[in-house]
Amino acid sequence: MNPISPPLTAPALSGSLANGNSFHLADWAQGMKRSVLREMIAVVSQPGILSFAGGLPAPELFPTAAYAQAAAQVLASDPAVLQYGPPLAALKGHIVQLMARRGVSCSEEQIFLTTGAQQALDILTRLLVNPCGQVVLEELVYTGIQQVLAPLGADILTVPTDLETGLEVDALADQLAAGARPAYLYTIPQGHNPLGVSLSPAKRERLIELAHRYRLPILEDDPYGFLSYDGDAPPPLKALDGQWVFYIGSFSKILAPALRLGWIVAPEALISRLTVVKEANDLESSAFTQRAVAAFLDAGHLPGHLATLRREYGRRRDVMLAAMARSFPPGLRWTRPSGGMFIWVELPAGVDTAALLQVAIAQEQVAFIPGHAFAVHQSGPQQQHARRCLRLNFSNCQPAKIEEGIARLGRVIGAAV
């Protein structure tokens, strides 16, 4: 099989590409790039590739029969379900109950429905961040937030993340004490993407203390909060604070990504402002999807489905960790996630995982995401460190494929180190 070409760096799109200089693109758009994660879709769709690359739930675990029954029931009940419509109160009620399972007390009036968690990030950023405004991200972070911030030309401060305890809160405290006043901090405290680490309870308390002291909004992205494998996950930041934390939830990882349905828990006084921002984006989230998901939840399917996901994903995590211990050469370091979908691997200095990916695909037909894809700054020490790291997804492959793929990857890494 031939190596993929070009390597995983999406080309910048310039004004000259648009019909022979006929169009003058916005300044930010002239240098924009596709996310490496989205570019990987074309790579891993090649026949024969065994992929640990995407952040994908397992399609064989989608509750297709139960959801089909719910959708059919909704369609049969009223043709108006295909019409424009306001946010569904019944679905908000179910989300209030879901939040209570995570230890968060809130009301329907605080629930704002979105077209997936990605839209929630965009709406909150539009609400809170001025052009060229300052925000704080972790040095290695979910690429979707970087894409949201790009049009604003945001001034991005970064803080490191400990692979055992999560975001380095003391480093954030130092920046705030030195005068930084960011519009928000974005973080994934549970099952971090890409690192797989979860924020320790002590750091959660300390982070809330800083939010109050410096009036710092926190965007808590929690797509993996219901996917814990070693007992219940710690309460989210939102459970510790009702004022400064904007909680972002999603049905993508616990039902199916194609539903494109998420939510924000926000102060009730801001819901009307969020509504105005969303209307400029897509008017409203699908009324039909809202009703179908509500019918699925009405039928009581979710608790059993979540138990299945936790059991199966926990088994896949354990299979991957055991296979890595057998197949990877000594001297590597990796995280042992208590939740989520990802394991982060650090290779020795001098190994470039972007180049290693080319070899892995060409020689062993196995894929991963190179660490540089998640680095906020594309130069300097953090980028150099990220270039020798990689992210593995364990949720999307069945155990036998995980063992086979890790063995293949172990051979590639062994030859490189």
C-alpha positions, 0 to 999 in steps of 0.5 A, a space after each residue: 500500500 502506498 503512503 498517504 500524500 500529502 502528510 497530515 497538514 492541511 493546506 492554507 486556503 488563500 484568496 488566490 484560490 477563489 476563482 483567480 483572485 476574484 474574491 477577497 476573503 476575510 483576513 482570518 479566512 486567508 490562513 485557515 486550515 482544516 482540522 487534522 482530525 477532520 482530514 483523517 476521515 479521508 485517510 482512515 476510510 481507505 480500505 484495510 486501515 485499522 483506525 484508532 484515530 477518530 473520536 468515534 463511538 462504536 456504531 454497533 452499540 447505537 440503540 438503532 431499534 429503540 431510536 427507530 421506534 421512538 422516531 416512528 412514534 413521533 412521526 405518526 403522532 403529529 406531522 408538525 414535528 417536521 415544522 419549525 418549533 420552539 425548544 422542546 420543554 419535555 426534552 429540557 425536563 429530561 436533561 434536568 434529570 440527566 444533570 441531576 445524575 451528574 450531581 448538578 441541580 438546575 431548572 428547565 429555564 437554565 437549559 439551552 438546546 444546541 445543534 451539538 456541543 460544537 455549536 455550544 462552543 461557538 455560541 458561548 464564544 460569540 457571547 463572551 469573547 470580543 475580537 482579539 479578546 483573551 482566552 485560556 486553553 490548555 496547551 493540548 486541547 480539543 481542536 474544535 475550540 481552536 477553530 471556533 476562536 480562529 475568526 476572532 483572532 483571539 489572544 490565547 493564553 495556555 496552561 499545561 496539563 498534568 497527565 495524572 491530575 489534569 489542568 495545572 491550576 496553579 499555573 492558571 492562578 499565576 497568570 491571573 495574579 499577574 494580571 491576565 483577564 481572559 474572557 473564559 477558560 475552556 476545559 474538559 475535566 472528565 476524560 480529557 480529549 486528547 489526554 484521557 486524564 480527569 481533573 482531580 477533586 482538589 483541583 476542581 475545588 481550586 479552579 472554582 475558587 479562582 473563578 469566583 476570585 477573578 470573575 472567570 467564566 469556565 466553559 466545561 465541556 463534558 461529552 464523556 461525563 457519563 462514560 466512566 469505567 472505575 466507578 462514578 465520575 467526580 461531580 462536574 465543575 457545574 455541581 460545585 458552582 452555579 454562577 461561573 461555570 457554563 456546562 456543555 453536554 451532548 448526546 453524541 457520545 451517549 446516543 449517536 453523533 448524527 443526532 447533532 443535539 447538545 445543550 448548555 446549562 447557563 444562568 437563566 438571565 443569559 438564555 435570551 441572549 444565547 437565543 439571539 446568537 443561535 438564531 443567527 447561526 441556524 435559527 433552531 435545532 431540529 424539532 424532529 430530533 428533539 422530539 425523537 430523543 425525548 420519546 427515546 428517553 420517555 421509554 426509559 431506554 437510556 439507563 440500560 444503554 449507558 450501562 452497556 456503553 460503560 461496560 463495553 468501553 471499559 472492556 475495550 480500554 482494558 484490552 488496549 492498555 493490556 495490549 500496549 503493555 505487551 506490544 510497545 517497547 520499554 520507555 514509553 509513557 501513556 495515560 490510563 483513563 478512568 473515562 472518555 475514549 482516549 489514551 495519550 502516548 508519549 514517545 522518546 525525544 526525536 520521534 516525529 509522530 506525524 512522520 510515524 503515521 505515514 509509516 504506520 499506514 504504509 507498512 501496517 495499515 494502522 492509524 492514530 492522531 499525531 500529537 501536534 494536531 492538538 497543540 495550541 501554539 504551532 512553535 516552541 517547546 509545547 509543539 516540540 513535545 507534542 510532535 513526539 506524542 500520539 492519541 489513540 481511541 479505544 471506543 470504536 474498535 472491537 477487542 480483537 481488532 484492538 489487539 491486532 492494531 496495537 500489535 501492528 503499531 507496536 512494531 512500527 514504534 519499536 522500529 522507530 525508537 
